[in-house]
Amino acid sequence: MMDITWQKILGHEENIRELRRGLKRGTLPHGLLFDGASGVGKRKTAMTLAAALLCGKGDEACGRCPSCLAFQKESHPDFLTVKPEAKGKATPIIRIEDIRGMQSQIATFPVMEQGRVVIIDDAQTMNAAAANSLLKTLEEPVGKVTFILLADSRASLLETIVSRCNPMRFGILTAEQVEKFLLEQGKPPEEAQILANLSGGSIGEALSRPGEEVIKLQGDVFSYVKSLRRFSAKELWQRSQALGDKKEYILTWLTYLYMMLRDILILQVGKSEELIFHRNLTAQLQGLDADFPPARLFAWLKLVEEHHRRLGSNLNLRLAVENFLVRMGEVK
């Protein structure tokens, strides 16, 4: 069954204290906006808050009443979620019909007595019509209903929507917090440490792929970095073939490459090793210092960032990857 206790949420202590105070005093606004990177705990916090609101017994769900039991079984009649859906090969978005469907449901009397809770997942994916339709509901809510919007960034939402919600920022978790969670999930210590360091402070990212795949990917990126100054045309073609044509894998490879080049730069300026993503490779990265002057590192980082953005929408992946590898090799 779903866990609905605050104690199971990693980090975000100040946010949780504020939410619990609002629950205890009955002062929570009808609109809340949780923004922050994917996988840091926004949705888990929203679900825990929703359970407590529907339970109505204070600052935490009791876990025993009919409302809590229904919520844990994911069958609560007064709890609604709206999330993006894809049509065909299109990018998943939230459409006006999704918002209208939700509006028609909250217009009726709640089945239980504590009102309704609506979670809008990835709210930044609402199209203009959906966002404007939601805005009207936020301005004039019908009955006792609490809206919890989850978004990567509040900047991606209409300012008018943000202004009608109480925004709450969810920062990234520390590598230590993520590692502790992974160890509790039964991950081997070495694997948990690597996954945590490369997670970017996101539990979701740490769990998104098997540990052995991450370790292999990290090794592949390190092999490329070591050969950056001695990259032949044959090696370029082989690297392009090895990366394949799976967009998600290529984007992850580029992310790890960006992290590794950044790590080398941080080590050169003598910053704390706690800032390093590839901590298990610290000694090896320090050994690359001679071929990696800061000006060259900054040029490479700029190229990786630029191509990561381009590859997000580029249809000819193979050509785009080859172009990227050629440009990386041309940096003087």
N, C-alpha and C positions, 0 to 999 in steps of 0.2 A: 504493500500500500504506500501511497505517496506520503512523504514526511512533511509535516506542516509546522515544525518547530523552528524558532529563530536560531536555536543553538547549532543547527546544521548548516548555517550559511557562513561561508568563509569571508572574513574581512567586513568592510563597510559598517563598522561598529557605530559611527556617528549617525549615519543614515538610519540604521535600525533603532537607535535610541530615540531619534526624532519621530519615527513612525509609531513606535510604541507609546511615546508620550501623547501623540495625537489620538491614538486608539483609546487610551485610558481616559483622556479628557473629552473625547467625542468632538475633537476640533479638526479632524482631517478634512481637507477640501474635497470637493466632488471630482476634481481633476488633478491627477498626478502625472508627472513626466519623469521617467527614469532614463537617463541617457548615459552612454558609455560604451566601450568596446564590446564586441560580441563575446559571450562566454565568461564574463566576469561575475555573474550572479544576479543580474537585473531581473530575469524571469523568475528565478527561485525566490527572490525577495518579494516580487509581485504576487506570486502564488501563496506565499506564507501570509502576506498581508490580506489577500482576498479571503483566505480561510478564516482569519481572525475577524474580519469585517462581517462575514456571513454567520459566524458563530455568535458574535455579539456579547461575549462574556468578559470582555476586558481587553488587555493588550496582547493576548495570545489565544489561539484556538485551543479549545479544551481537548479536542481529539476524541470525544466520546459521544457527543450529542448527535441527533439525526443529521444536522447540517454538516458537521465535521465528517461523519461516516460517509455521507453522500459525496462530499468533496474529495475525500481520499480515494473513493472508488471512481472518481472522474465522472460522476453522474448528477452533480448538483444542478437543479433546475433553474437556479437564479444566478449561475455563473456562466458568462459568455466570453468567448475569445474570437477575435477577428485577426486573421493572418493573411499574408500575401499568397496568391495562387497563380500558377502559370497556365496560360492557354497555349497549347502546342509547344513550340520552342521559344516562346516569348519569355522575357524576364518576369519573374513573379512580382505582382503588384497587388495592392488593395484597391478595388474598384468601387464605384459609387453604389453598385448593387449590393456589395458586401456591407457597406455602412447602412444602407437602407434596410437590409435584412435584420441587422442588429437593432436599428431604431424601432422597427415594428415589434420586436420581442420585448424591449424594455418599456414599450407603451402600455403593456398589459400589467395587471397586478402581479407582484411577486408571489411565488408559490409558498415560500416560507416568509417569516416576518421581518427579517433584517434588511430587506431591500435587495438590490442587485449589484454585482461587480462585473465590469467589462474590462478585459485586458486586450489591448491592441498591439500585437506583435509587429516588430519592424515597421513602426508607424511612418518612417521616412519613405516607405514604398507606396504610400497613398498617392493616387493621381490627383490632379487639381480638383476634379469634381468630387471625389471622395473626401478630400481635405476640407473643402468648403461646406459639404454636407455635415461632416462631423463638427465643424466650427459652430454651426447653428445649434446643434445639440448641446455642446459645451456651454454656449451662451444661455440657453434656456432648457436645462435638464428636466426631464419628465420624471416625477416621483423621486424616490430615494435610490439613487444610483451613483456608484463611484467608478470613474474611468481611470485606468492606469495605462498610460502610453509608454511603450518601450521603443527606444530609438538609439542608433549609433551616435547621433549627434543632434542636439537641439537646433543647430544651424541649418539642418536639412528639412526642417518643418516650417510651416507658415508662422511668421512672428505672432500673428493673431491667435493661433492655437497655443503657442508657448505661453503667451500672456494670460491665457485662461486656465493654465495649469500651474501647479506648484512644482517647479523643476528640481530635480535631485540628481546630482552628478555621481556616477559610479566609476571610481578610478580602477586602474589595473591592480591585480593582486601581486604580492611579492613572490619571487621565485621560491622562497622558503615555504610560503603558504601553499603554493601549488604542489611543491614536492611532498609536503606533509599529507595533502589530500591523496596524491597518487600512491604513497606508501600505504595509506589506510585502505586503498583499493586493491592492494596486493601486488603492486608493481615492484620488480627488483630494484634495490637501492640505486645502482648505477644508471639504470634506465629511467627511473623516476627523476634523478637529478638532471639528466640531459633533457628529458621532455619538459621539465619545469623551466629550465634556463631558456629553452627555445620557444616557450609558450607565449611570450610577450605578456605575461600576467593574466592569461585567459585559461580557465579550466577547460572550456570548450575546445580551444586549440590543442591543449595537451592531450585531450582524449580523441582528437579527430582522426588520428592514424596510428597504426601499431608502432610500438617502440622500435622494433627492429627496422622498420621502414624509415623512421626518422634518423636513426643512427647511420643507415646506409646512405641516405640523402645528404646528411652532414658530411660524411666521408667523401662523397662525390663532389660536393661544393669545395671542400678543402683541396682535393686533387686539382680542380680547375684553378683555384686561386694560386696554388703553388706553381702552376705552369703558365700563368698569365703573361709573363714577360718572354716566354719562349714558345709561343703558340703558332704552330705551322698550319698551312692550308689544309693538310690532311687531318690534323687534330681538330681543326675547326669543323670539318665535315663530320668527323666521328662524334664530336660532342653534340652537334645538331641532331644527328641520328639517335643518339642515346637519350636525348631529352624527349624525343617523340613528339606527338601532337595532342597530348592531353593538357588542356589549358590549366586546370587546377594544379597539376603537378609542376608545370613550368612556372606558374606564379609563386608556388611555394618555394621552388628552387631559387628563384630570384629574391624572395624574401630572406632566405637563409644566406644568400650571397651578400645582400645588403648588410645583414647583421654581422657577417664575418669581416667585411671591409671596414665597417664601423668599429668593430672590436680592435682591429689592428691600429686604427687611428687613436682610439682611446688608450691603448697600451703605449703608444709612442709618446703621448703627452703626459703619461704618468698618472692617469686617473685611477680610482679604486677599481680593483678587479671585480667588485660586486656589480659594476655596470656592464660587465662582459656577458654576452649571450652564450658564446661557445666556450664556457669556462673549462671544459674538459680538454680543450685544445690550446689553452693559454700559452704553454711553453713553446709549442710548435708555431703559433702565430707570432710570438716575439722573435722567433728565429727568422722571420721573413722581412725583417726591418729594412735591410739594405736595398731591396728592390721596390720598396713601397714608400717613397717620399710623400709627405702630406698633399702636395699639389696633385699628384697622380691619384691618390686615394679619393680626394674630393671630386675629381673628374669622373672616376669610375662610379662613385656613389650617385652622382648626378645622372649618369647614363642608366644605371640600374633603376633608379626611381622613375625616370622618363619612360623606359621601356616596360616597366611593370604597369604603368598607367595605360600605355598603348596596347599592350597585349590583352588587357581586360576586354577590349572590344574588337581586336584585329581578327579577321576571319582567316587570313592566310598565316597560320601560326608558324609553319616551317620557315617561310620567307622572313617573317619578322624575327624569329630566333637567329637565323643566319646573319641578318643585318646587325642585330645586337652584338653577336660574337665578333663580327668584323670590326665594329666600332670600338669595342672594348680593347681589341688588339692594336688599334691605331693610336690609342692614348700614349702620348710621349711623357 
